[in-house]
Amino acid sequence: MKLEMKDSPGQLVAALTPISEFGGNIIAVIHQHEPESSSDTLGVQIVLEIAQERLDALVAAIKLQGVSILRLGEERLLHRQSVIMIGHLIQTDIGDTIGRIDATGSAEVAELNVHMPAIAEPSTALITIKATTRAEMKRALDLLRQVAAEKGLLIVEPLGGAEA
Amino acid sequence: MRIAVLGLGAVGRGLLQMLAAKPELGFVLTAVADSTSARIDPDGLDPVAILDEKCGTGRCAPSGLSAADVIASGAYDVLVELTPTNAMTGEPALTHIRSALESGRHVVTSNKGPIATDYSGLAALADDARVALRFEATVGGAIPVLHAIRDGLAGNSYSSITGVLNGTCNYILTRMDDEGLTYEQALTEARELGYAEADPTYDVRGIDAAIKLVILANTCWGLGVTLDDVAITGIDGLTVDALRLAATQDCTIRLIGEAVPAENLLRVAPRVLPRNHPLVIKGTLNAIMLSTDMAGEVTLMGKGAGSVETASALIGDLIAIRDRYDGSG
């Protein structure tokens, strides 16, 4: 999520304090002084990640600090990660596999590339998942692992955490 | 320093060849045993004569003596245990090593079985007897990873170990990626080149890599874990399409052992890695990445198997013992 506010004294600290209190993770603080504009209308941009259900409470808390939020841009699904799935993907209902990830509400299957060599042979897919937070990505992958175990599919995960 | 060698397979013969080629190392071979015979001479044996006899007759001595006699003779300072690995029981090496440690002798081994099945027990025995138990050759062939953990990086704390720990799997995956071979084709090729056993189950199902991961985890953190604690997925279910799809992301697939104590994670599985990742190495090589607090990430890479390469690891252990426990004997 992106948050833009006025650059007046004390506003930045006032905005940052509630973010950590609500368990948000600050990714970037962009503080721009444009010489041609007058100083009291300058913008500060904060890029942060936070669980969807805590967003409204955070915005309220920031406002309570007397910070005026000019604009709130939400990129819900910030994290993406691709995994490879091997097995009888179609026969084990790939629609259901995707549906169970999407049903979490905080993660979804964004891309799917399936290779099917021959009818009886196992097929292989590159499946890209997007999620709101790192924790939600981990939960989505845990769920995918569980579905794969039920359906006898092999999952090949990347080494290292989710891509930013 | 007097050494006794148990086991005259490829590794044992490689060690004897290097002892013969490098007399300046100053080790005196006082006993050898293979599976059916043994030879003991407190004044020293000639490694070349032993190799000739083994080559000509298939045994290192006519008859009469056995490995147990070698251990009981006490005519050595260091027992070098090189018998074949049994990952389930660790035997007969486990008994050999216990007996030697109990009689106050140092032990050097390339045998993964005893270290993976009873590291804690053996380490306690060695501590009680104030002798060394070293097993550099069990992990990563010639790569001095255990030396690095114990000595070179001493004082660091480790947050994770990841590595390519099985050369057979790495060869198969390299060939599937480079040439578009199927898993079966690449395995057949690995067999023909002698990189894979007739029964490749231990390698391709990830068990060999898991045993090495257990040894690394126990050495690094003293966790006392065993093979049962490792979540294992092999490479035998991988398709060429999986490597092709990984390639579309500028990635490839390698069998990776991963230990992260903070997450209670011990896993061997095929994983997708960017092509420029330090663990993406070719052919039968092995590589191990240590994540440390002071040194950051340290990656060691080298030959993971081979008789002379393994002899290098064994000799490194022997010299470390001599340096620490004086060179008399």
Interface residues (C-beta under 8 A of the other chain):
Chain A: S82 V83 I84 I86 G87 N113 H115 P117 E121 P122 S123 T124 A125 L126 L154 V156 E157 P158 L159
Chain B: T162 T233 G237 L238 T239 D241 A242 R244 L245 A246 T248 Q249 C251 I253 I256 E258 A269 P270 R271 V272 L273 H277 L279
